[in-house]
Amino acid sequence: MNGAVRGVGLAVIAGVFVGGWLWVRGEPETNGTGAAHAATAGVKVKMWQSSQQCKSCHQKVWDEWYGSHHQIAYTNPEVRRLSEDFRIKDCQACHLPRQVALTGFGKRSLPRQTRPNEGVDCITCHLAADGTIMGKRDMPKAPCAPKANADFASVNMCASCHNQHQTTDQWRASKYAKEGKTCHDCHMGKFGHGFNAAHDTAMLRAAGELTVEFAAGELKMTLFNKGAGHNFPTEERHRALDIEYGFPDAKGEVATWQRAYRFRQPYRDEPGENTQLPAMAKKSVSAKVPEGAERAKVRLWYRLNPFAKNGDKASTLLEEKEISLR
């Protein structure tokens, strides 16, 4: 063991944990440039272990995050059901991840076994591999002394989890990547650390535009992905988007709704192709109009899982159009 390594080892051995702080005794270690490391200079170094430590200084941000789908990523009953209570181990790496910087930005994260109620938390994104805090800019006087990190504010931060289902690749293939419009612009710009997405009706409605036309005895239905910077729907394979149509009676009621088209990426063991709608793409489908029909109704439904039925909590009606067939 050389002198430098021996000095580090003795300093760590002399370390004492006091009230969540690491107090390290010993002579300052230098990094070869004459600069002393705080960890061996006899100063307190905060051990960042929970989002609860961030709350006192960042109450507003903490409130945005708490209750979000990042915070409940591990405890969400729907997630636990679909992951078979996390017996499907692949899911845990993104629903209860260690800090992204530990494995590298854009690389798959590692699962942790602690703080299940914090899911994807402050530590996941802001804790650097060396134990310091990352941010968009240096703030040495702040209690957590964040250091600027370009990767932290990049799409690669999101890719570690969200490219497991190719969402980041979908963005890279879109016009938004070329324009420099990133995940943060849409999912943080208006909503901060709530990261609104598939569970936000307004955002879902802004993603797609449904149009309906009648010509030559056919009902033509078109969906335009005008607002999502990736496929619509994206992420988990169980997400689905359905165009349905029906012909109302004299009272305006539809006895039978028929599915015109489903946008979805199937599970690996399912037959069929990926029918998600890419950014800025359109998909048109047509249906024969029965004789005597005077009006048609068309609906666009978003499903959190492919088995969801109209009107239940896993289905959201995004749009309804009604046109005359006369």
N, C-alpha and C positions, 0 to 999 in steps of 0.2 A: 504493500500500500504506500503510495507516494505521499508527500507532506500535505498537498492540497486536499487529496481525497480523505486523508486521516483527519484533517481539520473539519471537513464537512461531517464526517461520521461522528466525531466527538460532539459537535454542535447539536446534531439531531438527537444523540443519546441524552444530551443535557436538556432537551426540550421538555417543557412541562405544560400540559393543557390546563388552563384556568378559565372557567366560565365561558367556554366556547372560543377562547382565544388561544393561540399558540405562542407561548413565551419561550424564546430560544436564548439560552445563555452561551457565552463564549466570545472569542475574538472575532471581529469582522472578517468574513472571507472575501477575497477580491476575485473579480472575473477576468483578471489579466490586464485590465485597463486602469486599475487603481480604484475602481468604484466598489464600494462596500455593498453587499447584499443585505437587505433589511433583516432577512431570516436569521442571519448569524451575527447581527450587530447588537443584540440585546434589546430588540424592540418588539412590540406586539404586532402579530400578523393575523388578520381576521381569517378564519376558516369559513368559507362560504359553503353552507351545507343545506340550506332550505330557503325557499321563497319567503318564508315568514320573516327572515332577517332583512328583507328589502322593504317590507310594509311600512315601517315607521317613517322612512324618507320618501317613499314613492306610493303614497296611499291611493292617489287617483289611478295610477297605472295598475296597481295591485287590484283595485276594484274592477277595472276593465277586464283583467285576466281572470279573476276569481268568478267562477260560474260559467266561463267560456268553455268551448269544446276542447281547447287545449288543456285547461285545468282538469276537466272530467274525463280526459282521454283514456284513463285506466279504469275508472269506476263506473263509467256510463253503462247502464244495464244492456243497451242494445249492442254495444261493443263486446261486452262480456258474453252475450248470447252468440254473436256471430263468430267469436274467437273460441267458442266452446270453453268459456271461462279461462281463456288464455292457455288452454292445453295446446292450441296451435301456437307454438312458441315464436314463430316468425313475427307475430303481431306485437309482441311485447317490446321489441327493440324500438318501435316508434311510438308506442302508447305509454311507455314508462322509460324514456331514454336517459342515459347519462349525457353529460355535456357533449355537444356536437364536436367541439374543438378537440376532444380527446382522440377521436378516430380520424378526424380531418373533415373539412368542409366539402360537401358533395359526396362523401363516403357514408355507407350505412352506419348508423349509430349502434351503440351497444346497449342492452337492457340493464336496468338497475333493479335492486330488490327493496329499495327504501322509498318512503314518502309516497305511497300509492295515491293519496288524495291530492297530490300536486301534479300528477300527470306530466304534461309538457310544460315546464315551468321556467322561472327566471334563470335558474342554474343551467338548464338545458341549453339555452341560447347565449347567455352572457358570461358564463364561466370559461376562462381560457384554460389551456392545458397546463399552464404553470400556476394556476390557482388565483390569478388576478382576474379582474372584471373587464370585459370588453364593451365598447360602445362605439358610436359613430365619431366621437371626438375625444381628445384628451381632456380630462377634468381632474388634475392632480389634487385640487383642494377639496373635492367632494369626499365624503366619508368612505365611499367604496373606490375612489380614485380610478375611474374607468380609463382604459387606454384605447385609443382609436385603432380599429382593425378593419381594413377594407373587406376582407372575406366575411366578417360578421354581418355587414350590411348588404351582402350580395345574394343573388339567387341561390348560390351554392349552400347557404345556410339552410334554406328551405328544402333543397334537393335531397339532403341526407335522409329525410323521411318521405317527402312527397314525390320523389322520383321512383319510389318502389312500384308505383302504378303508372309511371311514365308521364306524370303531369308536367314536370319540368321540361322533359324532352318535347312535349306538345307545345309548351310556351316557346322553346327555342326555335321551333319550326314556324312560328307565327310572325305576323307583322309587328307584334308588340316587342319582341326581342330586338328586332332591327331598329325600332324606334326608341329603345332604351326604357320602355315601360315595364317595370318589374312587379313581382308579387307584392312588394311593400306598397306600391302605388295604389293598388286596388284593395288589398286586404288589411292595410294599416292606415292608409291616407285619411280615410273618413272615420274609421272606427278604433284607431289606436290598437291597444293590445287585446282587443276582443277577437280579432281575426275572423270577422264574420264571413261565412261562405255558404256551404250547402244547407245550413239550418236557418239562413236568413232569407225570408220570402222576397224582400225588396231586391236583394242582390240577385237572386235566381230570376226574377222577372226582368231585370235589366240585362240578363245574359242573352235571352232568346226573344225573337219576334215572330209571332205566328200570323200568317195571312191565309185567307180562304177565298177561293173563286169558284164560280159555276159556269161551265161552258160545255156545249156538245153532250149534254146528259151526264156529265161527270163533275164530281166535287174534287177540286184540287186544293190540297193543303200543303203549305210550305213553312218550314221552320228555318230561320236565319240566326246563326250564332253571331250576333252582332256585338256582344259585350264581354264574353269570357275570353281571357287570354290563353285558353287551353281548350281541350275538348269539352263538349257539353252533352251529358254529364262527364265528370272526370273522377279521379281517385278510385275508391273501392269498386270492385267489380259488381257489387250488388246494387249500386246506384242505377236508376233507370229513369228514362224520360219517355212518356207515352203520348202520342196523338190519338185521340179517340173522337168518333163522330156518331151522330144519331139524328133521327128525323122525328121532330116533335109532333104530337097530335094537336087537335084543336085547342086543347087546354095548355099547350106549350110544354107538355111533359114527354120525355123520351123513355120509351119502354125498354129498349135495348141499346146499350152503347157498344160500339165495335171498335177494336183497336186497328188503326190504320198503319201505325209504325211504332217500333220501340227502338230508342237509342240506348245502347248499353254495350259494355264489354263483358262477355260471358266468363264464367268461372273456367278454370283450366280444364276441368273434366266435363264441361258442357260442349255440345256441338254448336256450330254457328260461328260467325265472324264478328269482329268488333264493329259496331254500328254507331259509336259515339260520333258526334258532329264536331269537326275541327273548327278552330277559331276562324271567323269570317266566312265560313262555308254555309251553303244552303242545301236543304233536302226537300224535294217535293214528292208527294204520293197522291194517287187519285183513287176514287171510289165511285162505282156506278150508283146513280140515284134511282131509287125504285119509282115505278110509275105511280103518279098521284101525289107524290111528296111535294109539299109546298114550301117547306122551310128546312134548313139544316143547322145543326149545332155542332161545333167542333171545340174540343177541350185539350189543353196541354197540362198533363199531370207530371209532377216530380215525385219519384219514389225513393225513399231511403233504403228500401230493399225490394227485390223483384217480386215478392209475394204480397206486397201491400195492396190493399183494396181501396177503391174510391171512398173518400170520406174518413178513413181511419187516420191515426196520428202520424203514421209513417208516409202519408201521401199529402202533397200540397198542390192545390189547384192554382196554376200560375196564370192561366188565361182561358177565356171562353168567348167564342165568336158565334154569332147567329146571322145567317143570310137568307134572303128570299130566293126561291128556286123558280119563280114565275118568269 
